[in-house]
């Protein structure tokens, strides 16, 4: 994607459909006059008076306990420099978004228009009662040090300058593990730090806290090695000045064990890498261009352990691994600050998590089969769902042990369960889905690419690197639309009715006719059908000319499904195809089946739908826990409809005894573990969070998922076809661009999985 195109897209992203990236949402009922009288006057007086009696009651009656201020004066904005407080607001909103999606922390972004340290500090102190914590952001050094120090001293809530400590915590965890992998002693390793800003100073301090020695650390700025005999050293630079006979970065790196880059791109040469000690550890964290490119570094030194700030390389030092979870733990025990003990606890938690067995959903996200602790995995992935249940408890415990927690946690198991519930946002699944597609891109046909929404989706798939689009439709219209949206990539465009496709149409028709000639299809009819893009596209997939296919935008679902069943055929052992929808709920992805195909399945068909759903869930990295839904619970009704579900459950238990599935069961019992345990302690679903719902028929499934989607504003991916031989997926009539992109990613992931079976 060109820079101008990306800029245009970024501007549209921030402007539409609503300007900005965060908003305030009511948390209480407000429909009636009584609701409003409780929310405001006169009811609001009651909590006000309680807070007047005891300020700690603010945590009880207001949002203070889960509200963090992201505060900046815009003097050091994301590599843009001193662009001003207002210009930095999009960055602060972005930080707020990350707080919310990774740790369920609410944020107000505050932009303070002053360069004066005293005025800035005074402003933050004056508004601090509003918040449970303060995240300082994008403030230039050395002022950042003074601002943070003063606020930590003068406020009794958590205060952290993430630009300093976030990178320090993540890189310290990586360093701890890298040193362990090389068999070196952290107290003896020689460390070279390139950069002397807030992040570099904080990193160096934290490395000392986990065992590195000051005499073994050399810091460089733009002028070279920071020496004690230099003029006009800041207090922070003086802290790491050396009297050794070193002057340049090049000299400092000779014989060094560790290089930490927090400076600028392309500063380190291969020749400099070659002078480092055996098993060098290189953290080139300048963004977007590292001090030395990853590929060049690993090519130069086969024994290197390499990390960068980039997501397209292994070992990404990403601050999102730290700040959401550190504040989460601090807020949950009502800590009066964020101290060294809490930061070190986060370091150890992250380092230890990297050593644990990598969850399948992380493998899937990166397209790997068995990621494990080693040179290319020294810190956890941001996709690791366990971060929220491992890092906040470690931070919270450190706060308690160091005596700054006002609200100690009593039951750690309950706390971890609460944290897991906070993770519910399914956007993580969508990010994982895209990442999985990008790990092994496949060719994908967009059968209706002469429709703008479909073409936009194809463009996104191409620009994200998730797949190679093949565009089907009227070539002149497609080219015109491509100009309109600045889609200038060199992609394949095919018009099935064009004269240049005559030979291919006839070839496809011959194959189709031979398959269907005893089912009423003549050769002439086959040739005529191949002029239709769905038939043509399906044959391309069948004949190996494309890996996957999405269609259905402009035609009804049944009309689109028919040629796919006729041409693609069912997987071995599948009697009837079915469809599932992935509902992106607050409590995580939930699979609904069958939402699109089987109107009134028999017990045997319902059992097959259940099994196919479980296999689809495994493809996306989920352990299936399935509820066979009904209006009855475990035989409470003698109706034929309920008996069908009972029989289907018996079939599943018999054929797939290891599958966690039970029924017949009402949906409220399936989703409420407390109710289930109390009333039906014998159920196989007890102790297993249900993530798949098998409906007794198409009517209930279709109504159910659409009600949930439209009334609760829940994003849905699907319907996803289950049981076809090839990765063919059908979008809903008039689907949005995002919906098409999601289904396209599903098709690509499906193609990846089916290619493994060959």
C-alpha positions in Angstrom: 0.0 0.0 0.0 1.3 3.4 -1.0 2.0 6.0 1.8 -0.7 8.3 0.4 -3.2 5.5 0.2 -2.4 4.4 3.8 -2.7 8.0 5.0 -6.1 8.4 3.4 -7.3 5.1 4.9 -6.0 6.1 8.4 -7.9 9.4 8.1 -11.1 7.7 7.2 -10.6 5.2 10.0 -10.4 7.9 12.6 -13.3 9.9 11.1 -16.0 7.3 10.3 -18.5 6.2 11.4 -18.0 8.3 14.5 -15.0 10.7 14.9 -12.4 9.3 17.3 -11.8 5.9 18.8 -13.4 5.9 22.2 -16.7 6.9 23.7 -18.6 7.0 27.1 -21.3 4.4 27.5 -23.9 4.4 30.3 -23.6 1.5 32.7 -27.0 1.9 34.4 -30.6 1.7 33.3 -31.9 5.0 32.2 -35.3 4.3 30.5 -37.7 5.6 33.1 -38.2 8.7 35.2 -37.3 6.7 38.3 -34.0 5.6 36.6 -33.2 9.2 35.9 -34.1 10.4 39.4 -31.7 7.7 40.8 -29.0 8.6 38.3 -29.1 12.3 38.9 -31.2 14.4 41.3 -32.4 13.7 43.9 -31.0 10.1 44.1 -27.4 11.1 43.3 -27.2 12.9 46.7 -27.0 9.7 48.6 -23.6 8.5 47.2 -22.3 12.0 47.2 -22.9 12.2 51.0 -21.3 8.7 51.5 -18.2 9.8 49.6 -18.1 13.0 51.7 -18.0 10.8 54.9 -15.3 8.6 53.5 -13.5 9.3 50.2 -12.8 5.6 49.8 -16.5 5.2 49.0 -15.8 6.8 45.6 -14.5 3.4 44.6 -17.8 1.9 45.7 -20.2 4.3 44.1 -18.4 5.7 41.0 -16.3 4.5 38.1 -13.1 5.8 39.6 -11.7 2.3 40.4 -11.7 1.3 36.7 -10.9 4.6 35.2 -7.4 5.6 34.0 -6.3 9.0 32.6 -4.0 8.9 29.6 -2.3 12.3 29.9 0.1 14.0 27.6 1.4 17.4 26.6 2.2 16.2 23.1 6.0 17.0 23.4 7.2 13.5 22.3 4.5 12.0 20.2 5.2 8.6 18.6 8.3 9.6 16.7 6.5 12.8 15.5 8.1 14.9 18.2 6.7 18.0 19.8 3.5 18.4 17.7 1.4 19.8 20.5 -1.2 18.5 22.9 -4.2 18.6 20.5 -2.3 17.0 17.7 -1.4 14.1 20.0 -5.0 13.4 20.9 -5.5 10.5 18.4 -2.5 8.7 20.0 -4.0 9.1 23.5 -7.4 7.8 22.2 -5.5 4.9 20.7 -3.9 4.2 24.1 -7.4 4.3 25.6 -8.6 1.7 23.1 -5.7 -0.6 24.0 -6.4 -0.3 27.7 -10.1 -1.3 27.0 -9.6 -4.2 24.6 -6.7 -5.9 26.5 -7.7 -5.3 30.1 -11.2 -3.8 30.2 -10.0 -0.6 31.7 -11.9 2.6 30.9 -10.0 5.7 29.8 -10.4 9.4 29.6 -7.6 10.9 27.4 -6.4 14.3 28.7 -4.3 16.7 26.6 -2.6 19.4 28.7 -1.5 22.3 26.6 1.6 23.4 28.4 5.4 22.9 28.3 5.7 24.2 31.8 6.5 21.3 34.2 5.0 22.9 37.2 1.8 23.8 35.4 1.5 20.3 34.0 2.0 18.7 37.4 -0.5 21.1 39.0 -3.1 20.3 36.3 -2.7 16.5 36.8 -2.9 16.8 40.6 -6.1 18.9 40.4 -7.9 16.4 38.2 -6.5 13.2 39.9 -9.6 12.7 42.2 -11.5 11.6 39.0 -9.2 8.7 38.3 -8.1 5.4 39.7 -4.7 5.7 37.9 -2.6 8.0 35.8 -0.8 6.9 32.6 1.7 9.5 31.4 2.3 9.4 27.7 4.5 11.0 25.1 6.3 13.5 27.3 9.8 14.4 26.3 12.9 13.8 28.5 14.2 15.0 30.8 10.9 16.7 31.9 9.2 13.3 31.9 11.4 12.1 34.7 10.6 15.1 36.9 6.9 14.9 36.1 6.6 11.2 37.0 8.7 11.5 40.1 6.7 14.4 41.5 3.3 12.9 40.7 4.3 9.5 42.3 5.3 11.4 45.4 2.3 13.6 45.6 -0.6 11.3 44.5 -1.9 8.2 46.2 -3.0 6.4 43.0 -0.9 4.4 40.5 1.1 6.7 38.2 3.3 5.3 35.4 5.0 6.8 32.4 4.6 4.0 29.9 7.2 5.3 27.5 9.7 4.6 30.2 8.5 1.6 32.0 6.5 -0.3 29.5 9.4 -1.0 27.2 11.6 -1.6 30.2 9.4 -4.3 31.6 8.8 -6.2 28.4 12.5 -6.0 27.3 13.6 -7.0 30.8 11.5 -10.1 30.6 13.0 -10.9 27.2 16.5 -10.2 28.5 16.0 -12.5 31.4 14.9 -15.4 29.2 17.5 -14.7 26.5 20.3 -14.8 29.0 19.0 -18.0 30.4 18.9 -19.6 26.9 22.5 -18.7 26.2 23.6 -20.1 29.5 25.1 -16.7 30.5 25.1 -15.0 33.9 23.1 -11.7 33.9 25.5 -10.3 36.5 28.4 -10.8 34.0 26.9 -9.9 30.6 28.2 -6.8 28.9 25.3 -4.6 27.9 25.4 -1.7 25.3 22.4 0.6 25.3 21.9 2.8 22.2 19.8 5.8 23.2 19.6 7.9 26.3 16.0 9.0 26.4 13.3 8.1 28.9 12.9 4.6 27.7 16.6 3.8 27.6 17.2 5.2 31.1 14.3 3.2 32.5 15.3 0.0 30.7 18.8 0.3 32.1 17.6 0.9 35.6 15.3 -2.2 35.4 18.0 -4.4 34.0 20.1 -3.5 37.1 17.1 -4.4 39.3 17.0 -7.9 37.8 20.7 -8.6 38.2 22.8 -6.7 35.6 25.8 -4.8 37.0 26.3 -1.0 36.4 30.0 -1.5 35.6 29.0 -3.9 32.7 26.6 -1.4 31.1 27.6 1.2 28.5 25.1 3.8 27.3 25.4 5.8 24.0 23.7 8.8 22.7 23.8 10.5 19.3 27.4 11.7 20.1 28.7 8.3 21.1 29.5 6.7 24.5 28.3 8.7 27.5 31.4 9.4 29.5 32.0 10.8 32.9 34.3 13.5 31.5 31.6 14.9 29.1 30.3 18.4 29.6 26.7 19.2 30.6 25.5 15.7 31.5 21.9 15.5 32.7 21.3 13.8 36.0 20.0 10.8 34.2 22.9 10.5 31.7 25.4 11.0 34.5 23.8 8.0 36.3 25.1 5.7 33.4 28.3 7.5 32.4 31.4 5.4 32.1 35.1 6.2 32.6 36.2 3.2 30.3 38.3 3.9 27.3 35.3 3.8 24.9 34.1 6.6 22.7 31.9 5.3 19.9 29.0 2.8 19.6 31.1 0.7 17.3 33.9 0.5 20.0 31.4 -0.3 22.7 29.9 -3.3 20.9 33.2 -5.2 20.6 32.9 -8.2 22.9 29.5 -7.2 24.2 26.8 -9.8 25.0 23.7 -7.6 24.7 22.7 -4.7 22.4 19.6 -2.7 23.4 18.5 -0.2 20.7 16.2 2.6 21.6 17.6 5.1 19.1 17.1 5.2 15.3 17.0 2.9 12.4 19.9 1.3 10.5 22.4 2.4 13.1 24.0 -1.0 13.5 26.0 -2.7 10.7 26.6 -6.4 10.1 30.3 -5.7 10.8 29.4 -4.4 14.3 27.3 -7.5 15.0 30.3 -9.7 14.1 32.4 -8.1 16.8 29.9 -9.1 19.5 30.5 -12.1 21.8 29.2 -15.6 21.2 25.4 -15.9 21.3 24.7 -12.2 21.1 21.4 -10.8 22.3 20.2 -8.0 20.1 17.1 -5.9 20.9 16.7 -3.5 18.0 13.6 -1.7 19.2 13.6 1.5 17.1 10.3 1.8 15.2 9.3 1.5 12.5 12.9 0.8 11.3 15.0 -1.2 13.8 18.7 -0.3 14.4 19.4 -3.4 12.2 16.8 -5.3 10.2 15.8 -8.6 11.6 16.5 -10.6 8.4 19.9 -9.0 8.0 20.8 -9.7 11.7 19.9 -13.4 11.7 21.7 -13.8 8.4 24.8 -12.2 9.8 24.9 -14.2 13.1 23.4 -17.7 13.2 23.8 -17.7 17.0 21.9 -14.5 17.6 18.8 -14.0 19.7 17.0 -11.1 18.1 14.0 -9.0 19.1 12.5 -5.9 17.6 9.5 -3.7 18.1 7.8 -5.0 14.9 4.9 -7.5 14.8 6.2 -9.1 11.6 9.3 -10.5 13.3 9.6 -13.0 16.2 10.1 -11.7 19.7 8.1 -8.4 19.4 8.8 -6.1 22.3 5.3 -4.7 22.4 4.2 -2.4 25.3 0.7 -3.9 25.1 2.1 -6.9 26.9 2.6 -4.7 29.9 0.7 -1.5 30.6 -2.9 -2.9 30.4 -2.1 -5.7 32.8 0.0 -3.7 35.2 -2.7 -1.1 35.7 -5.3 -3.9 35.9 -3.5 -5.5 38.8 -2.8 -2.1 40.5 -6.4 -1.0 40.2 -7.8 -4.3 41.4 -6.0 -4.0 44.8 -6.4 -0.3 44.9 -2.7 0.2 45.0 -1.4 3.7 46.0 1.3 3.5 43.3 3.3 1.4 40.9 6.6 0.6 42.6 9.7 -1.3 41.6 8.4 -4.5 43.2 5.3 -4.5 40.9 7.4 -3.9 37.8 9.7 -6.7 38.6 6.8 -9.0 39.3 5.5 -8.2 35.8 8.9 -9.0 34.4 9.0 -12.4 36.0 5.3 -13.2 35.1 6.0 -12.4 31.5 9.3 -14.3 31.4 7.7 -17.4 33.1 4.6 -17.3 30.8 6.9 -17.6 27.7 8.2 -20.8 29.1 4.8 -22.4 29.4 3.3 -24.5 26.7 2.1 -22.2 24.0 -1.7 -22.3 23.6 -3.0 -23.6 20.3 -4.7 -20.3 19.5 -1.3 -18.6 19.5 0.1 -21.3 17.2 -2.9 -20.7 14.9 -2.4 -17.0 15.0 1.2 -17.3 13.7 0.6 -20.3 11.5 2.9 -22.6 13.5 2.4 -26.1 14.7 4.5 -26.1 17.8 5.8 -22.8 19.0 7.8 -23.1 22.2 10.2 -21.3 24.4 13.4 -20.8 22.6 15.4 -18.3 20.6 12.4 -17.2 18.5 10.0 -17.2 21.4 11.5 -15.4 24.5 8.5 -13.3 25.4 4.8 -14.2 25.1 2.7 -13.2 22.1 0.1 -10.4 22.5 -2.4 -13.0 21.3 -1.8 -15.1 24.4 -5.1 -15.0 26.3 -3.3 -16.1 29.5 -1.7 -12.6 29.9 -4.7 -11.2 31.7 -4.8 -14.1 34.2 -1.0 -14.2 34.8 0.3 -10.7 34.9 -2.3 -8.8 36.9 -2.3 -11.3 39.8 1.5 -11.1 39.9 1.4 -7.3 40.0 -1.5 -7.3 42.5 0.4 -9.7 44.8 3.6 -7.5 44.7 1.5 -4.5 45.6 0.1 -6.4 48.6 3.5 -7.8 49.7 5.1 -4.3 49.4 2.3 -2.8 51.6 0.7 -0.4 49.1 -2.5 -2.3 48.5 -5.7 -0.9 50.1 -7.9 -3.7 48.9 -6.1 -7.1 49.2 -7.3 -10.0 47.2 -8.6 -12.9 49.3 -9.4 -15.6 46.8 -7.0 -15.8 43.9 -8.9 -18.4 42.0 -12.0 -16.2 42.0 -9.9 -13.2 40.9 -8.5 -15.1 38.0 -12.0 -16.2 36.9 -13.0 -12.5 37.0 -10.0 -11.5 34.9 -10.8 -14.2 32.3 -14.4 -12.9 32.0 -13.0 -9.4 31.3 -11.2 -10.9 28.3 -14.5 -11.4 26.5 -14.1 -9.1 23.6 -14.1 -11.2 20.6 -12.1 -8.7 18.6 -9.1 -10.6 19.7 -10.5 -13.6 17.7 -10.8 -11.4 14.6 -7.2 -10.3 15.0 -6.2 -13.9 15.5 -8.1 -14.9 12.4 -6.4 -12.3 10.2 -3.0 -13.2 11.6 -3.6 -16.9 10.9 -4.6 -16.1 7.3 -1.5 -14.0 6.9 0.8 -16.8 8.2 0.2 -18.9 5.0 -1.7 -16.8 2.4 -3.7 -18.7 -0.2 -5.3 -17.7 -3.5 -9.0 -16.7 -3.0 -11.7 -16.1 -5.6 -14.0 -13.2 -5.0 -16.8 -14.3 -7.3 -18.7 -10.9 -7.4 -15.8 -8.5 -7.6 -17.7 -6.0 -9.7 -19.6 -5.0 -6.6 -17.8 -2.3 -4.6 -18.1 -3.9 -1.2 -16.7 -7.2 -2.5 -13.8 -5.4 -4.3 -13.0 -3.4 -1.1 -12.8 -6.6 0.8 -10.5 -8.1 -1.8 -8.3 -5.0 -1.5 -8.0 -5.4 2.2 -7.1 -9.1 1.9 -4.4 -8.2 -0.6 -3.0 -5.2 1.4 -3.0 -7.2 4.6 -1.1 -10.0 2.9 -3.7 -12.5 4.0 -4.3 -13.9 0.5 -4.0 -13.4 -3.2 -7.3 -12.3 -4.7 -8.7 -13.5 -8.0 -11.4 -11.1 -9.1 -14.4 -12.5 -11.0 -16.9 -10.4 -12.8 -17.3 -7.7 -15.5 -13.7 -6.8 -16.2 -14.5 -3.2 -17.3 -16.5 -2.5 -14.2 -13.9 -4.1 -11.9 -11.1 -1.9 -13.4 -13.3 1.2 -13.1 -14.0 0.4 -9.4 -10.4 -0.3 -8.7 -9.4 3.2 -10.0 -12.1 4.6 -7.7 -10.7 3.0 -4.6 -7.0 3.3 -5.6 -6.6 -0.5 -5.8 -3.7 -0.5 -8.1 -2.3 -4.0 -7.4 -1.5 -6.4 -10.2 -4.2 -9.0 -9.5 -5.9 -11.5 -11.7 -9.2 -10.4 -13.2 -11.5 -12.9 -14.9 -14.8 -12.4 -16.7 -16.3 -15.8 -17.1 -18.5 -14.7 -20.1 -15.6 -13.1 -22.0 -14.5 -14.6 -25.3 -11.0 -15.2 -24.0 -12.4 -17.6 -21.4 -14.2 -19.8 -24.0 -11.7 -22.5 -23.9 -11.6 -22.7 -20.1 -15.5 -22.6 -20.0 -15.6 -25.6 -22.3 -13.0 -27.5 -20.3 -14.9 -26.9 -17.1 -18.2 -27.8 -18.8 -16.7 -31.2 -19.9 -15.7 -32.0 -16.4 -19.1 -31.0 -15.0 -21.1 -32.8 -17.7 -19.2 -36.1 -17.1 -20.0 -35.8 -13.4 -23.7 -34.9 -13.9 -24.7 -36.4 -17.3 -26.7 -39.1 -15.6 -28.5 -36.5 -13.5 -30.2 -34.7 -16.3 -27.4 -32.3 -17.3 -26.5 -32.1 -21.1 -23.2 -30.8 -22.4 -25.0 -27.8 -23.8 -26.5 -27.1 -20.4 -23.1 -27.5 -18.7 -21.6 -25.0 -21.1 -24.4 -22.5 -20.4 -24.0 -22.9 -16.6 -20.2 -22.2 -16.9 -21.0 -18.7 -18.0 -22.4 -18.2 -14.5 -19.6 -16.9 -12.1 -20.5 -19.2 -9.2 -20.3 -22.3 -11.4 -17.1 -21.0 -13.0 -15.5 -20.1 -9.7 -16.4 -23.5 -8.1 -14.8 -25.3 -11.0 -11.6 -23.2 -10.6 -11.4 -24.4 -7.0 -12.2 -28.0 -8.1 -9.6 -28.0 -10.7 -6.9 -26.5 -8.5 -6.7 -23.1 -10.2 -7.5 -21.4 -6.8 -7.3 -22.4 -3.2 -10.6 -21.0 -1.9 -13.7 -19.1 -2.8 -16.2 -16.6 -1.3 -19.5 -15.7 -3.0 -23.1 -14.9 -2.2 -23.1 -11.1 -2.1 -25.7 -10.5 -4.8 -27.8 -13.7 -4.7 -29.9 -15.4 -2.2 -28.2 -18.0 0.1 -30.1 -21.1 -1.3 -29.4 -20.1 -4.9 -25.7 -19.7 -4.1 -25.4 -22.9 -2.1 -26.9 -25.1 -4.8 -24.1 -25.0 -7.4 -21.5 -25.4 -4.6 -23.1 -28.6 -3.4 -23.4 -29.8 -7.0 -19.8 -29.0 -8.1 -17.7 -29.2 -4.9 -19.3 -32.1 -3.2 -19.2 -33.2 0.5 -16.3 -34.4 2.5 -16.0 -38.1 3.0 -18.5 -39.4 5.6 -20.6 -36.2 5.5 -24.3 -36.9 4.7 -25.4 -33.3 4.7 -23.6 -30.0 4.9 -24.4 -27.5 7.6 -23.4 -23.9 8.6 -22.2 -22.3 11.8 -22.0 -18.7 12.8 -19.3 -17.3 15.1 -20.8 -14.7 17.4 -18.2 -12.3 18.8 -19.7 -11.8 22.3 -18.4 -10.0 25.4 -17.6 -13.3 26.9 -15.7 -14.6 23.9 -16.6 -16.2 20.6 -19.6 -18.5 20.6 -20.5 -20.9 17.8 -24.2 -21.2 16.7 -25.2 -24.2 14.4 -27.0 -24.8 12.0 -27.8 -21.3 11.0 -28.3 -21.5 7.3 -28.9 -24.9 5.7 -30.7 -27.8 7.4 -34.3 -26.7 8.1 -35.5 -29.6 10.3 -32.6 -32.0 11.0 -33.2 -35.5 12.1 -31.5 -36.8 15.3 -28.7 -38.3 13.2 -28.2 -35.0 11.2 -28.2 -33.0 14.4 -25.5 -35.3 15.8 -23.5 -34.8 12.6 -24.0 -31.0 12.9 -22.6 -31.2 16.4 -19.5 -33.1 15.3 -18.8 -30.8 12.4 -19.2 -27.8 14.6 -16.6 -29.3 17.1 -14.2 -29.8 14.2 -14.6 -26.2 13.0 -14.0 -25.0 16.5 -10.8 -26.9 16.7 -9.7 -25.4 13.4 -9.8 -22.0 15.1 -8.0 -23.2 18.2 -11.0 -23.7 20.6 -11.7 -26.7 22.8 -15.4 -27.4 22.1 -17.9 -27.4 24.9 -21.3 -27.9 23.2 -24.9 -27.6 24.4 -27.6 -29.4 22.5 -30.4 -26.8 22.9 -34.1 -27.4 23.4 -37.1 -26.0 25.3 -36.7 -28.9 27.7 -34.0 -30.0 30.2 -32.7 -33.6 30.2 -35.9 -35.4 29.2 -38.3 -33.0 31.0 -40.6 -33.0 27.9 -42.1 -36.0 26.0 -42.6 -34.0 22.8 -41.2 -35.3 19.6 -39.1 -32.2 19.2 -37.4 -32.6 22.6 -37.0 -36.4 22.0 -35.1 -35.6 18.8 -32.5 -33.6 20.7 -32.2 -36.3 23.4 -31.6 -38.9 20.7 -29.1 -36.7 18.9 -27.2 -36.3 22.2 -27.1 -40.1 22.7 -25.7 -40.6 19.2 -22.9 -38.0 19.9 -22.1 -39.6 23.2 -21.8 -43.0 21.6 -19.9 -42.0 18.5 -17.7 -39.3 20.0 -17.3 -40.2 23.7 -14.5 -37.7 24.3 -16.4 -34.7 23.0 -17.8 -32.4 25.8 -21.4 -32.1 24.8 -24.7 -32.5 26.6 -28.5 -32.0 26.2 -31.3 -31.6 25.8 -30.9 -28.4 27.7 -32.4 -24.9 27.8 -30.0 -22.1 26.7 -30.1 -20.3 30.1 -28.9 -23.4 31.9 -26.3 -24.0 29.3 -24.8 -20.6 29.8 -25.2 -20.2 33.5 -22.8 -22.5 35.3 -24.3 -21.8 38.8 -27.8 -22.7 37.7 -26.5 -25.8 35.9 -24.5 -27.1 38.8 -27.4 -26.5 41.2 -30.1 -28.2 39.1 -28.2 -30.7 37.0 -24.9 -31.7 38.7 -24.6 -34.8 36.5 -24.3 -32.8 33.3 -21.1 -33.2 31.3 -21.1 -29.4 30.8 -20.5 -28.8 34.5 -17.1 -27.0 34.9 -16.9 -26.4 31.2 -17.7 -23.0 29.8 -20.1 -23.6 26.9 -18.8 -22.0 23.7 -21.0 -23.8 21.1 -24.8 -24.0 20.8 -26.4 -26.6 18.6 -30.0 -25.5 17.8 -32.7 -28.1 17.1 -33.6 -26.5 13.7 -32.8 -23.8 11.2 -35.7 -21.6 12.4 -34.5 -21.2 16.0 -30.8 -21.0 15.0 -31.3 -18.3 12.3 -33.7 -16.3 14.5 -31.3 -16.6 17.5 -28.2 -15.4 15.9 -29.8 -12.6 14.0 -31.6 -11.4 17.2 -28.3 -11.5 19.0 -26.5 -9.7 16.2 -28.9 -6.9 15.7 -30.4 -6.2 19.2 -27.1 -6.6 21.1 -24.9 -5.3 18.4 -22.8 -8.5 18.4 -20.5 -9.1 15.5 -21.1 -12.3 13.6 -18.8 -14.2 11.3 -20.6 -16.5 8.9 -22.5 -18.5 8.1 -19.5 -20.8 7.7 -20.2 -23.8 5.6 -19.2 -27.2 7.2 -18.8 -30.4 5.3 -17.7 -29.4 1.8 -14.6 -31.0 0.2 -13.1 -27.6 -0.7 -12.8 -24.3 1.1 -15.9 -22.5 -0.3 -17.8 -20.1 1.8 -20.9 -18.1 1.2 -21.5 -14.6 2.5 -24.9 -13.2 3.3 -26.8 -11.2 0.7 -25.6 -7.6 0.9 -22.9 -8.3 3.6 -20.7 -5.5 4.8 -17.0 -5.1 3.8 -15.9 -6.3 7.2 -18.2 -9.3 7.1 -16.7 -10.2 3.7 -13.2 -9.8 4.9 -13.9 -12.1 7.9 -15.4 -14.8 5.7 -12.5 -14.5 3.3 -10.1 -15.1 6.2 -12.2 -18.1 7.2 -11.9 -19.4 3.7 -8.1 -19.0 3.7 -7.7 -20.7 7.1 -10.0 -23.5 5.8 -7.7 -23.8 2.8 -4.7 -24.0 5.0 -6.2 -26.8 7.0 -7.5 -28.8 4.0 -4.0 -28.6 2.4 -2.6 -30.4 5.4 -4.9 -33.3 4.8 -3.7 -33.9 1.2 
